[in-house]
Amino acid sequence: MYKRPYYQLVTNRIKEPRYRIQVVVGPRQVGKSTMIRQILEDCELPYASFTADDITNVSQNWLSEIWETQRMKMLAQNQQKRLLVIDEIQKIPNWSETVKAEWDRDSNENRNLLVVLLGSSRVLIQKGLTESLAGRFELIRLPHWSFSEMRDCFGWNLQQYVYFGGYPGAAAFISDEKRWRDYIKDSMIEPSISKDVIMDSQIQKPQLLRQLFELGASYSGELLSLTKVQGQLVDAGNVTTLAGYLHLLDECGLLAGLQKYAVDDARKYNSIPKFQVYNNALRNVYMEEDFSEAIQDSKIWGRYVESAIGAYLVANAAIYGYTVYYWRNKQDEVDFVLRRRQRTVALEVKTGRRTTNSGLKVFEDSYKPFRKLVIGSGGLPVEDFLTMDLEVLFKTV
């Protein structure tokens, strides 16, 4: 069975002395539960694994009870070290307060009980971590699957990845595009929105949020003001409501609204958003072209490629510690601008859709970026960019 690179990272953390709670977060269907099963199969420590998904009316008491059971097993079997894994931790009400109390008790009693927590709702997970567990955890972020992973695991080529995205669970259905689309909509998008966004947040207009996602995903890689979005929605709320919903979709790893790059923060925040999905499947499931049609039209295919590159960038932004922007000034534009600390990287995508653009030179003259890079025609091949370590972008040659 294929093992993601994060398998070794989590394994190494488990082998370390008890120091911090390891919290693994990521969008749905990126392989968190599969990875932890692989780790436990190879684990030399005694362990117990639970998921809050399996429990009806799960509560803090359930969490405390399984924690106490692990202590008793350590005592009864004279174990010096033990591992406790809890999946879908965010489904337990006030989970972070209970985890804090139990972890602190083990620390005070010098008990070597290691803990790994997994969760899909980044919003709820991070809220609990910052409110109760400050200084007690390390966050391990699992992004959507990259082209390298889909290629190595399923034998995909670049065109398949750009069109079908990076969901391993959908890989078996790409020969039947209707089935693939149904799977993405019913098993990926709807559970993510209903369980990770609507259920965990104060959403007064859930249908509006769904409409915003569908419209924004279909416009991935393009600029669209929220005022124009408002005019295209049936149950439209005000622009502030739409901005709040877009932020939630971003936090859950579904859809981002990239801001325009500017030195002045006020200009960033007031800019027209550039919509960008975190996984190209989330965009392409709403497209009219099937796979064979899309790859034959260079103009259309250029939009698919640009969105795929944007998805790769936003999915890995938190891991590499950069922020993704776009830049435009009248007719001049740069597709993606990355900012990490004092270094700025300008990225221009050139495909059959657009082969000439003076924006990169204008941006360089105005902002003196640390690095500029053309991806596609006349520059770094798209396949090479989608398989490279993004850390290289910020390193001095």
C-alpha positions in Angstrom: 0.0 0.0 0.0 1.3 3.4 -1.0 2.6 5.6 1.9 2.5 9.3 1.8 5.7 11.2 2.8 3.9 12.3 6.0 3.9 8.7 7.2 7.5 8.9 8.1 7.1 12.3 9.8 4.4 11.1 12.1 6.3 7.8 12.8 9.4 9.8 13.8 7.3 11.9 16.2 5.8 8.8 17.8 9.3 7.4 18.4 10.4 10.6 20.2 10.2 11.0 24.0 6.8 12.3 25.1 6.9 16.0 24.5 3.8 17.4 22.8 0.4 16.1 21.5 0.7 15.4 17.8 -2.4 16.9 15.9 -2.9 15.7 12.3 -5.3 17.9 10.4 -6.3 18.1 6.7 -9.3 18.2 4.4 -11.5 15.2 4.0 -10.3 12.2 1.9 -6.6 13.1 1.9 -5.7 9.9 3.7 -5.4 10.9 7.4 -7.1 7.7 8.7 -5.4 5.5 6.2 -2.0 6.9 7.1 -2.5 6.3 10.8 -3.6 2.7 10.2 -0.4 2.2 8.3 1.6 3.6 11.2 -0.1 1.5 13.8 0.4 -1.7 11.7 4.2 -1.0 11.8 4.2 0.4 15.4 6.2 -1.4 18.0 4.5 0.3 20.9 1.3 -0.9 22.5 -1.5 1.3 21.3 -5.3 1.9 21.2 -7.1 3.7 18.4 -10.6 5.2 18.5 -12.7 7.4 16.3 -15.5 9.7 17.4 -17.3 8.8 14.2 -18.3 5.4 15.6 -19.9 6.8 18.8 -23.5 8.0 19.0 -23.9 11.1 21.2 -20.2 11.2 21.8 -19.3 13.3 24.9 -16.4 14.5 27.0 -17.1 11.6 29.4 -16.4 9.1 26.6 -13.1 10.8 26.0 -12.1 10.8 29.7 -13.2 7.1 30.0 -11.0 5.8 27.2 -8.1 7.9 28.5 -8.5 6.3 32.0 -8.7 2.9 30.4 -5.3 3.4 28.8 -3.8 4.4 32.2 -5.1 1.2 33.7 -3.7 -0.9 30.9 -0.3 0.7 31.3 -0.5 -0.1 35.0 -1.9 -3.7 34.7 0.6 -4.7 31.9 3.5 -2.8 33.4 4.0 -0.7 30.2 6.5 2.1 30.2 5.2 3.7 27.1 1.8 3.6 25.2 0.2 5.3 22.3 -3.4 6.7 22.2 -4.9 7.7 18.8 -8.3 9.5 18.5 -9.7 10.3 15.1 -12.3 13.0 14.2 -11.6 14.6 17.6 -13.5 17.8 16.6 -16.8 15.9 16.9 -16.5 15.7 20.7 -18.0 18.8 22.4 -15.4 20.8 24.2 -12.8 18.2 23.4 -9.9 20.5 23.9 -10.7 21.2 27.5 -10.8 17.5 28.3 -7.6 16.8 26.4 -5.9 19.5 28.3 -7.0 18.2 31.7 -6.0 14.5 30.8 -2.7 15.5 29.2 -1.7 17.7 32.1 -2.6 14.9 34.6 -0.3 12.5 32.8 2.4 15.1 32.7 2.2 15.8 36.4 2.2 12.0 37.1 5.1 11.4 34.8 3.0 8.9 32.7 4.5 8.2 29.3 1.2 8.1 27.4 1.7 9.5 23.9 -1.3 11.1 22.1 -2.1 11.6 18.4 -5.3 13.4 17.5 -6.8 13.6 14.0 -9.4 15.9 12.6 -11.0 17.1 9.4 -12.5 20.4 10.4 -9.6 22.8 10.5 -11.8 25.6 11.8 -12.9 23.7 14.9 -9.5 22.0 15.5 -7.6 25.3 15.5 -10.2 26.9 17.7 -9.8 24.2 20.3 -6.0 24.3 20.0 -5.6 28.0 20.5 -8.2 28.2 23.3 -7.1 25.4 25.5 -4.0 23.6 24.3 -1.5 26.4 23.7 2.0 25.1 24.2 0.9 21.5 24.4 0.7 20.4 20.7 2.4 20.2 17.4 0.4 20.6 14.2 1.0 18.3 11.2 -0.9 19.4 8.1 -1.8 17.0 5.4 -2.5 18.7 2.1 -4.4 17.4 -0.9 -2.5 14.8 -2.9 0.2 16.2 -5.2 0.8 15.2 -8.8 3.9 13.2 -7.7 1.7 11.2 -5.3 -1.1 10.5 -7.8 1.5 9.5 -10.4 3.5 7.2 -8.1 0.4 5.6 -6.6 -2.0 5.4 -9.6 0.2 5.9 -12.6 -1.5 9.1 -13.6 0.0 11.4 -16.3 0.0 15.2 -16.0 -3.2 15.7 -18.0 -5.1 13.3 -15.8 -4.0 15.1 -12.7 -4.8 18.5 -14.0 -8.3 17.4 -15.0 -9.3 14.9 -12.3 -7.4 16.6 -9.3 -5.8 14.8 -6.4 -8.4 12.7 -4.5 -7.2 9.1 -4.2 -10.7 7.8 -3.5 -11.9 9.0 -6.9 -9.0 7.6 -8.9 -10.9 4.3 -9.6 -13.7 6.2 -11.3 -12.0 8.4 -13.9 -12.9 6.0 -16.8 -16.5 6.8 -16.0 -16.8 10.6 -15.8 -20.4 10.7 -14.6 -19.5 8.3 -11.7 -16.4 10.4 -11.0 -18.5 13.6 -10.9 -21.1 12.0 -8.7 -18.5 10.8 -6.3 -16.8 14.2 -6.0 -20.1 16.0 -5.4 -21.8 13.4 -3.1 -18.8 12.0 -1.2 -16.4 15.0 -1.1 -18.1 18.3 -1.5 -21.4 17.8 0.3 -19.9 16.1 3.4 -17.2 18.8 3.6 -19.7 21.6 3.4 -22.4 20.1 5.6 -20.1 18.6 8.3 -17.0 20.7 8.3 -18.5 24.2 7.6 -22.2 24.4 8.3 -22.4 22.1 11.3 -19.4 23.6 13.0 -20.2 27.3 12.3 -23.0 29.8 12.7 -24.4 29.7 9.2 -27.7 31.4 8.8 -28.0 30.8 5.0 -26.5 27.3 4.2 -27.9 27.3 0.7 -26.2 30.6 0.0 -22.9 29.1 1.2 -23.3 26.2 -1.2 -24.1 28.5 -4.1 -21.1 30.6 -3.3 -18.9 27.5 -3.3 -20.2 26.2 -6.6 -19.9 29.6 -8.3 -16.5 30.3 -6.9 -15.1 26.8 -7.7 -16.3 27.1 -11.3 -14.5 30.5 -11.5 -11.2 29.1 -10.0 -8.2 31.0 -11.4 -10.3 34.1 -12.2 -11.1 37.4 -10.6 -14.8 38.0 -9.6 -15.9 40.7 -7.2 -18.2 39.7 -4.4 -20.7 42.4 -5.7 -20.9 40.5 -9.0 -21.1 37.2 -7.1 -24.0 38.6 -5.1 -25.9 39.4 -8.3 -25.6 35.8 -9.6 -26.9 34.1 -6.4 -30.5 33.3 -5.8 -30.6 33.8 -2.1 -28.0 36.6 -1.9 -26.8 38.0 1.3 -24.7 41.1 1.7 -21.1 41.3 0.7 -19.9 41.0 4.3 -21.8 37.7 4.7 -20.3 36.4 1.4 -16.8 37.4 2.6 -17.3 35.5 5.8 -18.5 32.4 4.1 -15.6 32.5 1.7 -13.3 32.7 4.7 -14.8 29.6 6.2 -14.5 27.7 2.9 -10.9 28.7 2.8 -10.3 27.5 6.4 -11.7 24.1 5.5 -9.4 23.7 2.5 -12.1 24.0 -0.2 -12.0 27.4 -1.8 -9.8 30.5 -1.3 -10.3 34.1 -2.3 -6.8 35.3 -3.1 -6.1 39.0 -2.4 -4.2 41.4 -4.7 -0.6 41.9 -3.7 0.2 45.3 -2.4 2.5 47.0 0.0 -0.5 48.7 1.7 -2.5 46.1 3.7 -5.7 48.2 3.2 -5.4 47.7 -0.6 -5.0 43.9 -0.1 -8.1 43.6 2.0 -10.3 45.7 -0.3 -9.2 44.0 -3.5 -11.4 41.9 -5.8 -10.8 38.2 -4.9 -9.3 35.7 -7.3 -11.1 32.5 -6.6 -8.9 29.4 -6.2 -9.9 25.8 -5.3 -7.6 23.7 -3.1 -8.0 20.7 -5.4 -8.7 20.9 -9.1 -11.4 18.3 -8.9 -13.5 20.8 -7.0 -13.4 23.1 -10.1 -13.6 20.6 -12.9 -16.6 18.7 -11.6 -18.6 21.8 -12.6 -17.1 22.2 -16.1 -19.0 21.4 -19.2 -16.1 19.8 -21.0 -15.2 16.2 -20.5 -11.6 15.1 -20.3 -11.2 14.4 -24.0 -12.7 17.8 -25.0 -10.7 19.8 -22.5 -7.3 18.5 -23.5 -8.0 19.2 -27.2 -8.7 23.0 -26.8 -5.5 24.8 -25.9 -7.4 28.0 -24.7 -9.7 26.0 -22.4 -6.9 23.7 -21.2 -4.9 26.8 -20.2 -7.5 27.6 -17.6 -7.4 24.1 -16.2 -3.6 24.2 -15.9 -3.5 27.6 -14.2 -6.1 26.5 -11.7 -4.1 23.3 -11.0 -1.0 25.3 -10.3 -2.9 27.6 -8.0 -4.4 24.6 -6.2 -0.9 23.2 -5.6 0.2 26.6 -4.2 -2.7 27.2 -1.8 -2.8 23.6 -0.6 0.9 23.8 0.5 0.9 27.4 1.7 0.5 26.6 5.4 3.1 23.8 5.2 5.8 26.1 3.6 4.7 29.2 5.5 3.9 31.6 2.6 0.8 33.6 1.6 -0.5 33.4 -1.9 -1.6 36.6 -3.7 -2.2 37.7 -7.3 -1.2 41.1 -8.9 -2.9 43.2 -11.5 -2.4 46.8 -12.6 -4.7 47.8 -15.5 -3.6 45.4 -18.3 -0.6 44.0 -16.5 -0.9 41.0 -14.3 1.0 38.3 -12.5 -0.9 35.0 -11.8 0.6 34.2 -8.4 2.7 36.1 -5.9 4.1 34.3 -2.9 5.2 36.2 0.2 7.2 34.6 3.0 8.7 36.9 5.6 10.9 39.3 3.5 10.9 37.4 0.3 8.5 37.7 -2.6 8.3 35.3 -5.5 6.4 36.1 -8.7 5.0 33.3 -10.8 3.6 33.6 -14.3 1.8 30.7 -16.0 2.1 30.7 -19.8 0.0 28.2 -21.7 -1.9 28.1 -24.9 -4.4 30.5 -23.3 -1.8 33.3 -22.9 1.7 33.2 -24.2 2.7 36.9 -23.9 2.4 39.1 -20.9 4.4 42.1 -19.8 3.1 41.9 -16.2 6.1 40.0 -14.8 8.5 42.7 -16.0 6.3 45.5 -14.7 6.0 43.8 -11.3 9.7 43.2 -11.1 10.4 46.9 -11.8 7.9 47.9 -9.1 8.5 45.4 -6.3 12.0 43.8 -6.9 10.9 40.3 -6.1 13.4 37.8 -4.7 12.6 35.5 -7.6 10.5 35.4 -10.7 9.5 32.3 -12.6 7.7 31.5 -15.8 5.8 28.2 -15.7 4.8 26.6 -19.0 5.6 27.9 -22.5 9.2 29.1 -22.6 9.8 28.5 -18.9 9.8 25.7 -16.4 7.6 22.8 -17.6 4.3 22.5 -15.7 5.2 18.9 -14.8 8.5 20.0 -13.3 6.9 22.7 -11.2 4.1 20.4 -9.9 6.8 17.9 -8.7 9.3 20.3 -7.3 9.9 21.1 -3.6 8.3 24.5 -3.2 11.0 25.4 -0.6 13.4 25.9 -3.5 11.5 29.0 -4.5 12.7 30.8 -1.4 16.3 29.5 -1.3 19.3 31.4 -2.5 20.9 29.6 -5.4 
